[in-house]
Amino acid sequence: MKRDKIKNIWKEIKKNRESYFLILPYFVLFFIFVVIPVLFGAILSFTNYNIIQAPKFIGWSNYRRLFLEDDIFLIAFQNTFKFALITGPISYFACLFFAWLINELSPKIRAIATLLYYAPALSSSIFFIWTYIFSGDVYGLLNGILMNLGIIKEPIYWLQDPNINLYVLMLIQLWMSLGTSFLAFIAGFQTIDRSLYEAGAIDGIRNRWQELWYITLPSMKPQLIFGAIMQVTASFAVADISATLIGFPSPLYSAHTIVLHMWDYGSIRYEMGYASAIAVILFLITVTINQGVRRILRSD
């Protein structure tokens, strides 16, 4: 039985050998730059390795230390999940909603609106302009406006107050994340067969909302899955904006994330084994959530 199965797989490979030959370069590069580093990181996570000396196998010690002794990791874990659970769904549905609205416009206006909407993603490297907007003194843009309006009497330390700086980062991350998924959704709307809408009208679909629910969304599931994966990955990989805008470490580790924790132990303390254990945990979290999102979006 097993031999027949292998024989059938081999027959299928021989039958489509041209296709496998075409994807071979991508597969080789993927294996070298993705699979091997992940496997190497997983192996290092069971060692004590400081780059200078040879790795020393220590079993599960890094993982035990991570969950039972490292209080800062638990803070980073909590902050990352809070960040992902709030910014991920909001940015995902915002991308879908605006892509749907823009798709209803004429082609010329749609092209201009798409460029304007995608502009924040193109200029994401200048997110430090938000330091001027959320500056904690009277010269900060937001503080100045609120004080001139009489809403506040003293400036608010937007980026240094541990109670609010994480939410300010969420707002900035939302501004930065409306990019790739939005373009994927625009492409998905454009590839839908128009005859489906005519058939839907004959079957009783009466308004645009029914078209969206019964025809549009089921027809663009690949784009919906791609967008969800991109948003989930972006939400769990937040680090740069926190270190740049708030500083490292943030006050009371209020904006500390898992990626920042990994960066701390990998690039500053050179505890590569421990940093690899953090990377493995983050990898397992993102893979698990991605699989869950795929199942939800693929279900009818």
Protein Blocks (a to p, Z undefined) as FASTA:
>chain_A
ZZmmmmmmmmmmmmmmmmmmmmmmmmmmmmmmmmmmmmmmmmmmmpccehjaccddehjm
lmmmmmmmmmmlmmmmmmmmmmmmmmmmmmmmmmmmmmmmmmmpcfklmmmmmmmmmmmm
mmmmmmmmmmmmmpcbfkbmklmmmmmnomambdcdfklmmklmmmmmmmmmmmmmmmml
mmmmmmmmmmpcfklmmmmmmnopabfklmmmmmmmmmmmmmmmmmmmmmmmmmmmgfkl
mmmmnopcdehhlmgcfklmmmmmmmmnopaklmmmmmmmmmmmmmmmmmmmmmmmmpZZ
